[in-house]
Amino acid sequence: MSRYVVEIKPSARRASRDAGEWVNESGPRRAFDSKALAREWARTASADAPVWVQDAAPHDPSPVDGYLVGGRRTRGSGAAAGRQTSLDGA
């Protein structure tokens, strides 16, 4: 079975009590049986503030498949959750 390994970034530890507790008890990485299960854990860990799984870039030298990150996905210009914002500010 394929594994999906996630590294829990400091932004996720600050945003999510569940993520912080995992790091304190088990270390900064967590392995899942699939990416879907990693995303499900991110949804349940988002009770305090949003966290999500972001795939590692193809050229990333880290031995992980993705990162659990937290914070805001959008900034400034009134972008609403779930909507894309134009790069030219229009």
C-alpha positions in Angstrom: 0.0 0.0 0.0 1.2 3.5 -0.9 2.0 5.9 2.0 1.5 9.6 2.1 3.9 11.4 4.5 3.1 14.8 5.8 5.4 17.2 7.6 3.6 19.4 10.1 4.8 23.0 9.6 5.1 25.6 12.4 2.1 27.5 11.0 -0.1 24.4 11.4 1.2 23.8 14.9 0.3 27.4 15.8 -3.2 27.2 14.2 -4.2 23.7 15.4 -4.1 22.2 18.8 -4.3 18.7 17.3 -1.3 19.3 15.1 0.7 20.7 18.0 -0.1 17.8 20.2 0.9 15.3 17.4 4.3 17.0 17.0 4.8 17.1 20.8 3.9 13.4 21.2 5.1 11.8 17.9 7.4 14.3 16.0 6.9 16.6 13.0 5.9 14.0 10.5 2.8 11.8 10.2 2.3 8.9 7.7 -1.2 8.1 6.2 -2.3 5.3 4.0 -3.5 7.8 1.4 -3.6 11.5 0.6 -7.3 11.4 1.2 -6.8 10.3 4.8 -4.2 13.1 5.3 -6.8 15.6 4.1 -9.5 14.2 6.3 -7.1 14.5 9.4 -6.5 18.1 8.3 -10.2 18.8 8.2 -10.7 17.4 11.7 -7.6 19.3 13.0 -9.1 22.6 11.7 -11.4 23.0 14.7 -9.3 25.9 16.1 -8.2 27.5 12.8 -7.9 26.4 9.2 -5.1 23.9 8.3 -4.7 22.0 5.1 -2.4 19.6 3.2 -0.3 21.2 0.5 1.6 18.8 -1.8 5.4 19.1 -1.8 6.8 20.5 -5.0 8.2 17.8 -7.5 11.7 19.1 -7.0 11.5 19.4 -3.2 14.4 17.4 -1.7 12.5 16.6 1.5 11.4 12.9 1.9 7.7 14.0 2.4 4.8 14.0 0.1 3.1 17.0 1.5 2.9 19.6 4.3 0.3 20.4 6.8 0.1 24.2 6.9 -2.1 26.8 8.6 -3.0 30.4 8.4 -4.8 32.4 5.8 -5.0 31.3 2.2 -5.8 34.7 0.9 -4.7 38.2 1.9 -5.8 41.8 1.6 -8.2 42.8 -1.2 -11.4 41.2 0.2 -11.0 37.8 -1.4 -13.7 35.5 -0.1 -13.0 31.9 0.9 -13.5 29.6 -2.0 -13.1 32.3 -4.6 -10.1 33.1 -6.7 -8.6 36.6 -6.7 -7.2 38.3 -9.8 -3.4 38.8 -9.7 -3.8 42.2 -11.2 -6.0 43.4 -8.4 -9.0 43.9 -10.6 
